[in-house]
Amino acid sequence: MNIYDIAELAGVSIATVSRVVNDSPKVSEKTKAKVRAIMEENHYTPNVFARGLGLNSMKTVGIICPDVSDDYMAGSVAYLEKSLRTYGYDCILYCSGYQYQDKVNAVELILKKRIDALLLVGSNYAGDGEETSTKYIAKAAREVPVFLINGYIHCQGVYCVLSDNYQIMYDTVSALTEAGRKRILFLYDSKSYSAAEKMRGYEDALRDNDLPIRKELEIFEQNKILKVRDRLLAEKGLEFDAVVASDDGMAVGAVKYARKKGLSVPEDVNIIGFNNSELAVCCEPELSSIDSRSEVLCKTAVDSMMMALSGHPVRHKKIIPCCFIKRRTTDF
């Protein structure tokens, strides 16, 4: 039995339950009596989430990301910390790594720090979409509201803010086909929710533009520039006239491959990265890239969190559109 169950049984919001727990004068005596009776009947003991919602006294948010050395993760953590500070909140950061048990342990540890809410950065936390891979998040959501950035799971108390990776990948691949590109290579380094959405957009765009899905043109490799270059060089008989990558680093590896093979970019091959990172402008020629708008994602997540902590209804899923940044590795 948790605060959500009590709220549902009483027909009130979770904020009202927390106000009853804290004996707030903003709740009528009749409602207080009703909620307290339901709490007593169900042997409900209020936790720090229930108290914190009403008192707003902890002023601390937990942030967990897999690896803060990753550029995308580091940037997201910086945006989150900045946004939280504008609301007068501090944060505690844990790096969980990518293994399932390590993620479980990180969530359990950070919940002991008396946090108001939890932010999970990255679609890796969405697992494979199955309940068994995200049950530790559902458990955490019974104690504090959980916000998942750039991933999606359907669970009470979990709120998802994500980039529209499917649509931007669909639109980008469609634009390549309209420009006459027929063999489009897809480079990816993860099987996360985000990567799966990118691949789905890539494959749907090929189908809708009457092009076959060629599995030899879907290459999984570690997100390291030279590893990608060498992997492409090692592939026998590999032919493509465009590349879309799930990260800028992989796209830069493709640029280095093209140079090694004597291919002209963008005349012989168009190359597109993802995340619009500093790598896109460090590369020569400068890399066209998809901007996932991580700063907007993070600000939206924090703004939504503050609404939830104030007892206001918050949409379970918010999708932020991405945008294509054209530079010198594309000619459409």
Summary of the structure (lengths in Angstrom):
residues: 332
radius of gyration: 23.1
end to end distance: 56.5
largest distance: 79.0
contacts: 1152
relative contact order: 0.12
helix: 47%
strand: 17%
